[in-house]
Structures are given as structure tokens and as C-alpha cells.
């Protein structure tokens, strides 16, 4: 996703890092690790908003091509 959306290496790295964080939160939910989830709660809404934006942008690019 970073290669598709990022215009620079810095942007690609930011996208990758955001998606990795979202995946860690997802794992905490799926595997019931509430301690990890509680530590990340203040950032979860912002993280998922960014993740949704990346997904929408990716789908738009794929549909437009």
C-alpha cells in the first residue's frame, strides 16, 4: 500500500508504520490481549481513521487505473 500511495520514501515508511500499528491493535483484539489494547486506546481512533483513509485511497487508485 505504501508503494502505491507514497510519493517519497518518508511517506511510504509512514504508511507502513501506521499499518503495522493497526495490525498490532487488531492482534490484541483478536487474541484477547486487553493489556496491550488498553495501552493503545488513546491512539486507536486516530490510527483507524488513517488506516481507513489509506484503504479508500488505495481502492480509488485501483479503480481509476
Protein Blocks (a to p, Z undefined) as FASTA:
>chain_A
ZZmmpmbfklmmmmmmmmmmmmmmmmmmmnopaklmmmmmmmmmmmmmmmmmmmmmmmmm
mmmZZ
